[in-house]
């Protein structure tokens, strides 16, 4: 998605997290959605950032990550390790 939108002059910022979501009518909510949004805010234009939870779950898949350090996520307890998805 990031590469496809660059040609249109759009630099996406994407945050990835996995967890339980709440269905609220036709929308999704809950802490996992909140965390993904907070991770996305910290990504640079054209970058995909993932939580450590995502990185741990895809180990062995061939997806590569670069460490982006620990961050505080507004409204979320504790520090969170974030990783840039490479390639």
Helices and strands as residue ranges (DSSP letters): H 2-6, E 14-16, E 22-24, E 27-29, H 31-42, E 48-51, H 52-57, E 64-72, E 79-86
